[in-house]
Amino acid sequence: MKQLLTFALSAAVVLTMGACKGGKGTSNSKPREKMVETPKTNAEMSVERNSYYFKDLTPKSRPVKQTYVIVNTGTDPLVINHVEFHCDCLEATFTKHPIQPGEKGEVTLKLDVSKVGTGEVRRIVNVHSNAKNSPFPLELWAEVYEKD
């Protein structure tokens, strides 16, 4: 029964996340390449803001970009390995060098609006790192509608 409920909830989440014309990808790997997690340390990831919303976009809008400021609130250096997402409508770049305790880094997401359907679009990416709270989710929302 629990498995059926879990499956039903997962399906509902996928259906409400908006259409995507693409497939799965990650920011630094080839398709279907399995990513290896690094051992967890006392690094800890936090963000100043983890969700952004873009309004009034059309399917012909230019791609939109948002940078998330990552803060290492732990006691060990934070190393971001990759950013996982499931739509070819996204591109991600991130700080490649270790982020020292108390220092900041960045994850930038670029959404190609022409590759998503119309309506409210929600994309969640997972930032994988050596932090004890990895993977860390980030959200990007957009309203994409045909203009009359």
Phi, psi and omega in degrees: 000317179298321181295320179295317178296317178299316179297316181297317178294319178297317179296320179296320179296314180298317181293332181270358184276359178094159181283151176219133181276358185242190182245206186275151176197167171225165187287343184216031179218163176281155177306140177067007177279127181283129180272138179261126179283142174275155178300145180286146179232194176270019169286149177217131183263134170221165180229153176289327178204128185252004180219134179230151185228125176252130181251164170056044176260153174242165178301342180262005179295153174292156176303146178251149184229142177221136178252128178260129179272117181264133178241133175272105180264008180266193183251354177246158176300142180261128178238116177277126181270309180196166177241121185261134175211166188235040180203134178283007175280352183247150167229148180224141170231156183205163177299126183268333182275158178300136178263114184290157178307132181083352182266171183242150173224189183218150166232124180246129177249137177239121181256119175274102187297331181292346182258007177242163177281185177269163182109198178273125183248132178231125177237133176243131175244154177245124179268118181261133183205188176271008181288151179292342178254031177267143359285151183247123184276143171232146182241146174225124181245150175208146170258117181239114182223148172291134178276140180282000000 
